[in-house]
Amino acid sequence: MTVPRTISLGFLAVIAVGTLLLMIPFSSSSGDWTNPIVALFTSTSAVCVTGLSVVDVGTYFSFFGQVILVALVQIGGLGYMTATTFLLVLIGVKFGLRDKVAIQQALDRTGLSNSADLIRSIIGVTLIFEITGIFLLLPVFTPQYGLDRALWLAIFHSVNSWNNAGFSLFKDSFIGFQSSILLNLVVTGLIIFGGIGYGVLFQIYIYLRDRLQRKSERVVFSLDLKVAISTSLILLIAGTVAFFLIESRNPNTFGNLSWQNKILAAWFQSVTPRTAGFNTIDIGKMTNAGLFLTIAFMFIGASPGGTGGGIKTTTLRVLTSCTKAILQGKEDVLLYERQIPLNLILKAVGVLVGSIATVILATILISLTDPNIDFIQILFEVVSAFATVGLSTGITANVSAAAKLVLIATMFIGRVGILLLIGAVLGDPRPTAIHYPEENLLVG
């Protein structure tokens, strides 16, 4: 039982338990047993913090079912290893080397030390942001739904926003709150901070703490922080401008909105593909250019160590830096005056190739099972599932049972990680001392 297998089977175990809990009559608003495919799809989508759903969760599931859904999203956002390790910390169990290695791989960190303190910090940061989101969302929902209902709406959507899941208790997601500045800013803020990575948040906290305490020591930010923040800012700004230009003349999305609401909608649409799944416009009525841009953003995803999916911002920057190095005739790949080691370059290439292969295979399978659905809609759904986004053009509930199973597998692969899953299947790599002669090959 290797560490990748432990993590993979842990996620499967949580999905299985969630499926059984969502199947029982207490979980459905009708009091009937839930269809196993519906329960399995919803549980997988929640644990993988995706947000795709074949039913309207706000009306289909009872309050008990919705609580189960929030719990699954919370566990999925923290990660199986983080959630189980936190329970071990609570009961006072000491970490062994195997536990530390599992946490290292699950959180994509470089060291093994201070694992227990790291888990406590992650839980603390999660609670602080989610509780803050709840209080900020209460004024949005209270006037229309009353305090009791508004409190549950705030809890549900704050947890889903921080964990980058896209489940909503509203049938049209946040289209009804399209002009609410507070909701747009709170939800997108939770999505961004949840997806930026815990390591980045800890460094920002230390920097702000030292500035407030007027410490003279200079804070040296890690390469992870520089790459994650700079890439995220570029994508957010470029995405807002691009969506504004592409959809402004589309009467079904931005066309009939005021200038202020157009900017809000463009900003929200730039944030949510990375990788939350909420929407303030009808995704199915976007132009093909808008859909394809959203697919690209979903595929990139959030940053490592956060609650988002996709190939990650750091992977994108490593690959673009490789391209830049080749164009400049350099043999070293540099980022912010730091040389990127070969093993990270190979890992980035592996993530890209594995991700593209998964998306292509899933798209082909669903195209075979559901040939009547447009290709752009199938590709959109597959990338949304793989990148654990949750956005949909509206076909999720209408695809065949076979297509739903393909999407379930795609969501699981996207959440666990393509390289970790392959490692779980193949087992630990065996080092070799054999070196073969080099030979040139025509490329490009």
N, C-alpha and C positions, 0 to 999 in steps of 0.2 A: 504494500500500500504506500505508494509514493505520495509526495506532497500534492502534485497536480491532481492525482486521483482522489485524494482526500477532499480537495476543494470542489472538484467536479461532482463527486458523489454527494457532498454536502449540499450543494445547490439542488441536486435532484431530489434529495430527501426533503428539503424544505418545500419544493414544488409539489411533491407527492402529498405531504401533510396538508398543504394549502388546498390542493384539489379535493381531498376528502372533506375538509371543513366547509368548503364552498358548495359541495354537493348536498349536504344535509338540509332538510326542510327549513331549519331555523335561519339559514342564510338567504333564502329567497323570499321576496315580498309576497309571493303567492302561497307560500307554505308547502310547496311541492319539492320533490327531489330535483336538483339541477342536472341538466344533461351533462354527462361526463366530459364530452368534448368542450362544452362551454366552460365547465369548471377547470379543466386542464389548461385551456387556452388562457383564461383569466388569471389563474394561479401563476403560470409561466410568465405572463406579461407583467404581473406584479413583482415577482421575485427578481425578474430580469430588468425591473424598473423601466419598462417600455411604455405601457399605456395603451397599446392596441387592445381593442375589445370588440367582441362579436355581439354584445348586448349593451343596452344603456344601463350602466352600473347604478345610476341614480334612482332608477325605478325598478330594475330587475332584482337587485339585492336588498334585503332588509337592513336595518341598522346593524344587526349582528354581522351580517355578511360584509357590510362596508367597513366595520371595525377590523374584521379579518383581513380585508383588502389593504387597509392602512398598515396593519402589522406586517404583512408580507412585503409591502413596499419599503417599510423601514428596515426590515432585515435584508432585503435585496440591495438597498442603497448602501447600508453599512458594509455589506459583504458577509458571506457565511462565516469566514474566519474571524472577522471583527466581532460579529454578534456572539458567536460561541465563546470566543476568548474573553469577552466582557463578562459573560456569565461565570467563567472560571475565575476571573479577578474578583468578582463579588463573593464567591464562596471560599476565596483564599487559596486556590490551587496554584502552586508555583509552575512557571514555564520551564519546559525542557527545550533542548536544542531544536527538536523537531517542530515544536510549536512556534519558535522564533523564526525558523526557516519558512514555515507556512505563512506567517504574517508578512514576512518580507516579500514573498512571491505574490501574495494576495493584494498587497498594497503597493507593489512595484517600487520598494525602497531599496537602498543600497546597503544598509547596515542591519545588524541583528540586535543591537543594544537598546535598552529602555523600551522594550516592547510593551510592557504593562502600562507604563506612563503614556505611551503613544495611544494606546486603546482608550485610556481614560480621557485623554485630550480630545480624541475624535468624538467620543460620546458627548463630552461637554460642549464642544463647538456645535455639534448637531442640534443639541437641545437649545442652545442660545439662539441660533438662527431660526429654528422652527418656532420657538415661543415668540420671538420678535415678530416673525411673519404672521402669527395668529393674531397678536394685538393690532398689527397694522391693517389686517384684512377685516377685522371686526367692523370698523366704520363703513366699509364698502357694502357689507351684507346686511347689517342690522336694520337700516331704514326699510328695506324691502321684505325681510324675512323674520324680523324679531330677534331678540337676543339669543334665545335657546337654539333656534335653527341656525342662526348666523355663527354661533360658536362652533358648531359641528362643521359647517361649511368652511370656516376659517382653518380649523384643525386639519381637515381632509386635504384642502388645497395647499396649505403651507407644507405639510409633509410631502405631498406629491411634487411640489415645486422644488424644495430643497433636494430631494432625491432624484430629480430629473425624470420623474415618471409623469405620464400625461393623462392619468385618470381624472375625470371631472364628474361631479354630481349633476352638472347641467348638460342637457342633451346636446346643445350646440357649443360646448366648452365655454369659452369666454366671449363669444360673439356678442352676447347681451351686455357686456361690460367694455365694449370696444372703445368708448370715449372716456372711461374712468382712468384718469391719470394715476391715481393712487394704486389701483389694482395692477395696471401695466408696469409701474415702477417696482412694486413689491414683488410681484411674481417673477419678473425678469431678473431682479436683483438676487432672489433666492436661487434661481436657475444658474446664474453666472457664478455666484460664490460656491454653490454646491458642486459645480462642474470644474472649478479651477484647480481643485486638488487640496487636500488637507495640509500637505507640506508647504504649499505656497501661503495658505492662510496663517500657518504658524509663524512663518518668517515675517509676514506683514505685521502680525501681532507683536512680535519681538521688536521690530523696528519702531512701531508706534509707542510701545511701552518705554523704550530707551529714549525716544524724543521727549516724551512727557516727563520722564525723570531727569532729563537734561544730561544724560550720560555722554561723555566725550568720545567714547569708543566708536570707531567707524564700523558700520554694519556692512558686511560683504554678502550680497545676495547670491544665491546659488544659480547655476545655469538653468535649472528647472524653472525657477521663478521668472527669470528674464525671458525665456522662450515662451512659457505659458501665458504670461501677461501680454507681451508684445504681440504674439500671434493672435490671441483672443481679441485684443483691441483692433487689430487690422481687420479681422474677419467681421467683427461687429459693425465697424464703421463702413467697410466696403459693402457688407450685406444690406445695411440700412439704405444706403444710397442706391444700390442695385435694385432692391425690391421696390423702392419708391419710383424709380425710373421705369421699371418693367411693368408694374401693375397700376400706375397712376391713371392710365386711360382705359383700364378694364372696369366697366360699370358693375361687374359682379363681385369685385373685391374692393379696390381703392377708389374707383372712378367717381362715385357719388358722395365721397366723404369730404369733410372740410380739410383745409391744409393741416390743421393741428392733428386731426384724427388720422390723416394719411401718414404723417410722420410717426405717430404712435403705433399705427399698424405696421409700418415698415420696420420700426425698431423691434417690435414684438416678434415679427416674422423673421427677423435676423437672429434673434436670440433663441427662439424655441426649437429650431432644428438641431441645436447643440446642447443637450439632446432631450428636450422636455416633452414635447408632444401636445402642449396646449395650443389653441389657435383663437384668434380674434377675427378671422375671415374664413369664408368657406373655401377650404383647400381644394375641393373638387372643381371649383370654378376658376382656379388660377389659369393663367396662360401656360402653354407648354414651356416657354422660356422660364417662367417663374417656378414651375414644377421642377425643371431640370436644375435650376440654381439651388432649390431646396434640397434636391437629392445630393448635390455636391456638398452642401453644408452638413447634411446628415451624415454622409460618409466620413467627413473629417472628424466631426464629433467634438468632445470636450478635451480636458487635459488629464494626464495620468494621476491616479491617486484620488480622483473625485468620484462623483456618482454618475457621471455621464458615460456614453459609449463611443463608438466610432473608432477610427484608426488612431485618433488622438492628435492634438496640435503638435506635440514634440516629434511624432513620426513624420508629419508633414514638413516640419522645418528641417529635420535631418535629410530628408529626401530632396527638398529644394536646395539645400546647401550642397549636397552631392552634385546636383545638376550645375549649380553655380561654379563649383570647383572644376568640373570637367570643361565648362565653357571658358574658364580663365586659364586652363592648362595647368592647374595645380594638382598635386597628388595628395594633399592633406585637406580634410574637410574641417572647416572652422566655423564656430559660432561664438560670437562675442569674445573673440581673442582666445578661444579655447578649442583645442583639437578634439574632434569626436573620435573615439576609439573604433577600431574595425568591427568589434563584436556588436556594438550598438548600430552601426550601419547595416550589418547583416540582419540584425533583429528587425530593423525598420523595413528592410526589403521583404523579409519573411512575413511581417504583419500585412504589408500591402498586397503581396501576391496571394497569401491565404485569404484575405478579406475579399479581394476581387474574385477569386475562385469560388468562394462561398456564395457571393451575390449572384454570380453567373449561373451556378448550378441550381440555386433556389428559383431564380427567374425562369430558367428552362423548364423545371419541373412544374411550376404553377402555370406556365404557358401551355403545357401539355394537358394538365388537369382541367384548366379553365380557359379554353381557346377563345371564348367570346369576349374576354376582358381585354381592353386596350393595353398594348405593351407598356406605355408610359405609366399607367396605373399599377401594373404588376411590378415594374422596376421600383416605383416609388414605395410600394408596400413592402417589398423585400428589403430595400435599403433601410427603411424605417424600422423594420424588425431587427435587422442585423446590428444597426447602430443604436438599438434600444431607445428609439425616439418616441414613437407612438402616434405620429401624424399619419393621416390617411385621407385618401381622396373619396372615401365612403364605401369602399368595396369589401371591407373586412368581414362584415356580417353576411355577405352574399357569396363569398367564395365557397368552393366545395369542401367537404370534410378532409379530403386528401391535401388540399391546399392549406387548410388550417394546420394540419400536422407538419407540413413543410415550414410554415411560419413559426410554429412552436419550436422546432429544431433550430431554425435560424436565430430566434431570440436567445435561445440557450447558448449557442455558439458565440453570439455577439457579447453576451454578458460575461461568460467565463473567460473568453479570450481565445483566439484561434491557436496561438502558439501553446498556451497552457493546456488546451484540450488535446492537441496533438501529442504533447508531452505525457498527458494522462493515458492516452491510448498506446503509445510506443514505449513508455517507461523512461527511466533515467538514461541520459546519453552516456555512452561509453567512450572515454577518452582514448585516443590512439596516438602512438608515437611515429606513425608512418607518414612520411612526406613525399609527395609525388612531384615530378618535374613540371615546371611551368611551360605553357605554350600559348601563343597568341590566338585570338579568335575574333573574327569580324563581327562587330556589334553595331547596330544602328544603320 
